Amino acid sequence: MTLRVAIVGCGKIADAHVEAILTMPSTARVVAACDLEILLAEQLAVRYAIPRHYDSLERMLADEKPDVVHVTTPPQSHFVIAMHAIDAGCHVYVEKPLTPAHADSRTLIDRAQATGRKLTIGYSPFFDPPALEMRELIGKGVLGTPIHIESYFGYPLSGPFGSVILGDEKHWVHGLPGKLLHNNLDHLLSKVVEFLDDAAPRIHVAAYRRRTARFFDGRDDMLDELRVLLAGEQTSAYCTFSAHAQPMSHFARIYGTKKTMHVDYVARTVTFESEPSALGALSRAMLPFAQARQQVRAGFRNLLRFARSDFHYFAGLRRLLTLFYASIVNGAPPPIPYRDILRVSAMTEEIIRQLPPVSQQ
C-alpha cells in the first residue's frame, strides 16, 4: 500500500517533509500541496514535481482524497485544519505545538480516536539517532534508574529565525499566548515526559525578558528566557530555554542511579560523565582524557555514518514518518503515545499560565 500524502502549509519546513517522503517511495508519495498563498503551493509543487496544488483545503480534500495530511502551518490554524482532515477520513501529522490550547488538543485526539484515524505530532528529535541510542542504553540498564533530567534548547535572536520574529510584529509567533517561549516548549518537554510518569507534576516557572525594549509594540512584550522545574513523586526535571546563551545548543542530561548521560542533539553524540578510577589527584587529573576518548569515539562514529550517507539533519523526521506510516498500514499504535502528547500540552498550558507580564520585568 502506497499512502497518498498531502502537505498543507508550504513554508520552509514543508520542504523537509517532502524530502523525507521522497526517501520512501514504496510507502508514500505526495499528491498535493496546499497553502492560502497559492504561489507558495505552486512553488513547492514545482520544486518537487508534486502533481497538484491548491489554495483551498476543502477542495484539495474533496479532489485528492489523501490518506494522510501533514499540517505544517502556524499553530493557530492546526486545530481547524486537522479537524477538517480527520473528518474527511485522513490520518494527520501535525507540527508542534499540536494546538495553542490544551482543550483543543484533547478534542483533536478524541476525534481521531473516535473516527479510527491516526494522529502524530512533530517531535522528530525524539527519533534522532542519539535519542534512539539513549533509549537502547537505558533499556539495557546502563544508566540505572533515571532520577533527574535536564532539558536545554536555545538559539540567539540574532540568528535567522530570531531575526524574522523581531523583524515583523505580525509574525505568527507573537500571536501565541506564550509567544516565543510557547513555540519552543515542546522541544523541552518532549525530552522529559517519557521519564516523568506523574499525570500532573508540580511546576514552578521563572521567565524574563533579557533584551532591552526597542520596538514599543508587541515585540517588546516577548519573554526570551525561561526556566522550568518539574517535580514528580520519584523523578524531577529542569528545562531551560535561552535566546541569548551562545552557542546554539540542544541537549538533555539524564542523571541515573548508576551513571549520568549527556545526549547532544546538535553534535549527535551520547556520552557519560566520567568518574575517577581511584581516589587521589592523578586519577582526577586523568578525567578529561576519559571524556576526550568518548568524544573521539563518537566523532568517528559520526564520520563513519557520514561516509555511508547515513548522517542526515532530518534523520529523526524520517524515522518518525516511517513509524507513523507503518502504524497506519499495520493498524498499530502511533509512534508517540497520545497520553504523552496530552501531558506535554497540559504542562505547556500551565507554564504559560505562570509566565509573568513583561511589565513586571
N, C-alpha and C positions, 0 to 999 in steps of 0.2 A: 504494500500500500504506500503510495506516494502522497503525502499530505499537501493540500493546496493552501498556501500561506498568503495572507495579505498584510501589508505594512500600513499602519495608519499613523501619520506623523512623519514627515520626510526631512527632519533636521539631521544634524551630524551623526547622532547615534544610530539612525536608521541604516547608514552605510555599514556599520559593524554588524548589524543583524543580517542584512542581505549577504554580506561576505561570509558570515558564519554558515548560513543556509546553503550557499553555493558549494561548501565543502561536503555536503551530504546529499548529493543529487538523487540517490535512490530512496531517500527518506522523505524529502520535502522539496518543494520548488515554489518560488514567489510568483504569484499570478497577477498581483495588482498592487499598486501604490496609491495612497490616498492622502490628501492634505487640503485644508481650506485654501491654501495658496496653490493654485493649480500648477504654477510654474515650478514649484518645489517638487511636486509629484511627478511632473514631466521630466525634470532633470534627473531624479532618481531612476525613473524608468529607462531613460536613455543611457545612463551610466552603466546599468546592469542588465540591459535588454529585458526588462520586465514587460510583458505583453500589453497590459492595460494600466491606465492611470485615471484617477478621479479626484473631484473636489467635493463629492457628496458621499458621506458614509452610507446612507440608506441605499443609494443607487448602486454603490460598489457591492454591498452585501447582497442585494437582490440579483444583480447581474452575475457576479462571480461565484457566489455561494462557497466561500472559502471554508476549509476545515478549521483553520487556526488564524486568529488575528493577533498581530503584535501591536500593542498600543505604545507608541514612542512619542507621544505628545506631552506638553507640560502637565503637571499633576492635577491641575484644576479641572481638566477635561477627562481624566481617567475613568471616573465613575460612570459618566453618561455613555462614553464610547464602549467601555467594557460591557455594560448592561445591554446596550443595543446588540453587540456582537454575540453575547450569550443567548439572548432572546432569539437571535437569528440562527441558533444552533451551532455556534462556533466555540471552540476552545480558545482561551485567551492567555497571552503572555503580556504582563503589564510592567512597564518600567517603574522603578521606585520613585517616591513612595506610592504605595498602592492607591490610596486616596488621601487627601489632606485631613479627613475626619474619620475617626475610628468607627463611628456608627455606619458610615458608608462602606468602609472596608468589610465590616461584618455582613452587611446586606449583600454586597457583591459576592462574597464567598458562599453565603447561604443560597443565593440564586444559582450559582454554579453547581453546588451540590444537589439542589432540588431538581435541576434540569439534566443532571448526569454529564455536565461539561467539566473539563479540567481547567484549572487556573494556576498560574505561577507568577512569580514576581522576579524582577531583575537583580537578584542577589548573585550576580556572576562571580564576584571574588570568593564566594562560598565554595566554588568549584575550581578555583585556580589550583595549579599544581602544589604550591606549598600548603594550602588548606587540606588537600587530599592527603598529602604526606603527614600532616599534623594528625588527622583522624586515624590514619593507619597506625602511627606510633602510639597514640593514646589507646587504641583498641588492643595493642599488644601489651599494654600495661607499663610502658617505658616511663611515663610521667607519674604514675601512681594515680591518686585521686585529685582532680583539679579543685583548688580551694579559692583561687582568686584569678581574675582575668583583667588585663589592661588592654583597652582598645583605643588606638590612636589613628586619626585621619586628619590631614591638613594640607592646605596649599595656599600660597601667598595671593592676596587680592591683586597684586601687581602682575600676576600671570594671565594667561589667555582668558580663562573663564571668569576670573575676578574682574578683569578689565571690562568684559562685556556687561557684567552685572552693574558695576559702578558707572558705566558709560550710558546707561539707559534707565531712567527712573520708571519706565513702563515695563521693564523686563519681568517675566512671569515669576521670578524668584521673589520679587517684592510683594507679590500678591498672596504668597503663602502666609498662614498665621504666624509661623516662626521664621519666615524669610530665609536667609542663608543657612541658619542652623537647621531649620526644618528640612531643607533639601539634602542635608548631609547626615542626619541622624540614623538613617537606615544603614549607612556604611559602618557606623559604630555599633549599633545594637545587634545587627545581624551576626556580628562576630562573637557576641557573648550569650545570645539567647539559648544556644544549644547547651551551655554549661549551667545556666540558671533554670532550675526546674520549677521554681516557685511561680504560681499563677500571677501573683502581683507583688514583686519585690518592692521593698521600701526605696523611695527615690529622693535624692537630695541634689539640687541643681544650683550651680553658680555660673553666671554668664555676664558678659560685659562687652562694651564697645571700646576697643583699644585705640582705634584711629581717631583723628580729630575731625569734627564735623566741618564740612566744607561745601555741601551742596544746598543745604537749607530746604530740603524736601524729604520725601520718604526714604531716600537712600541713607540719610543720616540716622534713621531710626533702626538700622540694621545692626544687630549684635554680631560680633565676629569672633568671640572667644567663648568656649563652653567647657565646663567640667561637670560630669555627672557621676554620682556614686549610687550604685545599685546594690542593695543589701538583701540577700536571701537568707534562708534559715541555715544553710550549710556552705553557701558559696557567695562570693561578692564580686563586683566588677567596678572598674573605674574607666570612664570614657572621656576622651579629650578630643575636641576639635579646635584647631588653631588656624587662623588666616594670616598669621604673622611669623610663626616659627619657621626657620629655614634649616635644612631644605624640605621640599615637599616629602612627606612621609606617610606610610600606610602600613601599620603593623599591629600585631597582637602579641601579648606576652601572657603565657599561661603558667601559673605557679601551682605545682603539684606536690604531693607528699613525698615523691622520690626525686623529681627534677623540675627545673624551670625551663620552659621552652620559649624561644623567640621566633615568631613567624613573620617574615618580611615579605609583604605583597609587592613591593617595588623591586627588590633585588631577587625575588623568587627563591628565598632560602629559608631553611628551618635549622636552627642551631640551639644548643643548650648552654646554660650558664655553667662554666667550668668551676670545679671545686679543687682545693689543694689536695694533693695525694698524701700529704703528711703535714704535721704542724711544723712551723719554722719559716724563716724569712725566705730561704731558697725556694721552697715549694710555692709560696705566694708569688715570688718573682717569676716563676715559670708559667703562671696562669695566662698571661697574654699570648704565649706561644700556643697553648692549648686552644684558645679562642681562634687564633690565626689559622691553625690547622683545619678547624671546622669550616672557616670561611673559604679557604683554598679548595677544600674538597667540594664545597657547594658550588664554587665558581667553575670548577672543572666539569661538574655535572651539568651546569647550565650551558657551558660551551659544547659539550657533547650533544645535548638536546638541540642546540642551535645548528650544529653540523648536520644533524638528522632532519633539519627543517621542522623541528617539533618544539620550538620556543616562540610562542605567539602571545601578543599583547592581550588578545581576547580569548585566550585558552579557556578561561572559566565560562565565558558565554557559550562557546561551542559545546562544552561538556554539559552545561545546563540545558541547552536546546536538545541535545541528543537524548538526555534523560527524560525531558518533558515530552518530546515526540514519542519516545518509547512507551511512556505511561499512557498516552492516547491510544496508540496502536494495540498495546497489550492489555489495556484495562487495568493497569497497575496504579498505585497511589502516585500523585505528583511528587517531584523530587524535593520540594520544600514543604514540610507539613503545614497545613492550614493553621494549626494551633500556634506555631512559631510566628507565622505571618501576622496573626491577630495579636499575639503578645507584643511584638515589635510595634504594631500600630497603637496599642493601648499605652505602652510605655512612652512612645513618641508624644501622644496627646497629653500625658501627664507632665512630661518635660516642658512642652510648650506652655502649659498652664502655669508652670512655676517660673517662666522667664520674666525677669524684671523689665519694666518700661525703661527705654533708653534715657528718658528724662531723669531717672533716678541714678544714672551713672555718674 
